[in-house]
Amino acid sequence: MTDRETAERRGPRRDDCCTVGHGLTEARVAADVELLSALGNDTRYETLRLVAAADGDICVCELEPALGVSQGAVSQALSRLFSAGLVDRRKEGRWRYYAATPRAERLLAVLDETRDSTDD
């Protein structure tokens, strides 16, 4: 059997048939996955929702009772959200205050818009 006959038997090579693509670099895909991963936990997602709904910056001490988890868990959630670029933080004395970034607000708005009224 010739090389050509062997190749025809195997079918088309991946290089010959796969023309679909998404246009994102590997770095952008990784960044998007990191961002979505940051939202993939109940505590982090609820934390972001509370921060985004707050009038102005919000402190960990205000989030702890609303979430029903320890201050350490809230701090960890906020740290992960900060690393993903979903919250900004500022320090005032010994307290840190958090606010949702414009990107986080847009993501939450898109989720709200795409939610079917029967999904509530």
N, C-alpha and C positions, 0 to 999 in steps of 0.2 A: 504494500500500500504506500502511495506517495504521501509526502507531507501535506499536500493540498487536500487529498482525500481524507486524511486524518483530521485536518482542521474543519472540513465540511461536515464530518461526522459529529464532531464535538459541538458544532453550532457556531454562531457568531461570537467573536471575542468581545469582551466588555468594552474595549476601546472603540469597537466598531458600532456598537448599538446604543450606548448610554449617552444621550445628549441632553438629559435634563440636568438642571442645576438650580441653585438658589441664589447665587451671587454674593453670598456672605463669605468672608474669610474665616479661617479656623478660629482666629482670635475673637471675632465677633460672635461666632456660634458659642464659644466657650463663655464669653461674657453674658450672653443671653441666658444660657443654661444656669450660670451662677445666679443671675437675677431671679429667674423663675424658681430656682432651688431655695432662695432666701424666702420666697413666699409659700413654699411647700410645707409649712408647719403651722398648725393652728395658732400657737402662741405668737409667732412672728407675724402671721397674717392679721390676726386681731389687733396686735400692737400697732401695725401700720395703719389699720383702719381707724383706731383711736387717735393716733398722732395726726392723721390727716383731717379728722373731724374736729380737732381741738381748735379753739379760738386762740391763735398764737402758739408759742412754744409750750411744750409740756414736759414735766419732770417725771422721772422714774417713780417718785413717791406718789404721783397722781395715777399712774398706770397700774401699779401693783394691786390695789383693791379692785379696780375695774376688771382686771384679768383673772384674779383669784389664784395667782401664782407668786412664788417668792420674788423678792427684789433681785436676787441673783439671776433668776430665769428671765425677768424683764430686761435686765442689763445685757444678758447674753443675746436676747432677741434683738435689742436695739443695736448692739455691736454688729451683728450679722447684717441687719438692714442698712447700717451705715456703710459697711464694707461693700455692699451691693449698690450703693449710691441711691438708696431709697429714702434715707433721712439725712438731714444735716444736724449737727450738734454744736452747742456752744457751752462753755463752762462759765459759771458765775459763782464765785466762792467755791464751796465744796460740792455744789450741785451742777448737774449737766441737764441742759434743756434740749429738746428735740423738736424738729419740724419736718414735715414731709417735703421732699424735693418736688419740683414741677413734674419730673418724670414719673414719680410715684403717683402723683395726683392724676396724671394722664392714664396710667395703667389701671388705676382703680375706676376711673370714669369709663374706660373701655369695658372693663368687667361688668360694670353696672349696666351699660348700654346693651351688652350682648346677652345679658341674663333674660331668659324668657319669663314672662309674668307667672308662668306655672312653676318656675324653679324656686320661688320663694319659700 
